[in-house]
Amino acid sequence: MSSSVGLVIYSGEVALGGKVVLVLGSKWRFHYYAHLDSVTTSSMSLVRSGDKIGTVGDSGNAKGKPPHLHYSIITPIPYLWRIDSDSQGWKKMFFLDPNEKLRER
């Protein structure tokens, strides 16, 4: 189910994520859902929080693993103060903690 109101920017397949949905939500945040078994929404459609957008699966590089969902909230506006010295610490300026962001609603 969609975690936010938004516009479905992409629904389809990509190599690693398999069947995916990308929703542009409030505050220009992208909500990314990967490894779906099926997608029940289409690109350029509007969704509300709680709308069914697909079913959990093992598509992409998760093939053969237990069904699960990879969910990310991504900001296109870098939060530079979040960068740290971890090997991939630079990614923290784009990937937001879903627990924090979903509580803001």
PyMOL commands that set and color helices and strands:
alter all, ss='L'
color gray80, all
select helices_A, chain A and resi 26-28+60-62+80-82+89-93+98-103
alter helices_A, ss='H'
color red, helices_A
select strands_A, chain A and resi 6-14+18-24+30-39+46-47+54-56+70-74+95-96
alter strands_A, ss='S'
color yellow, strands_A
deselect
rebuild
show_as cartoon
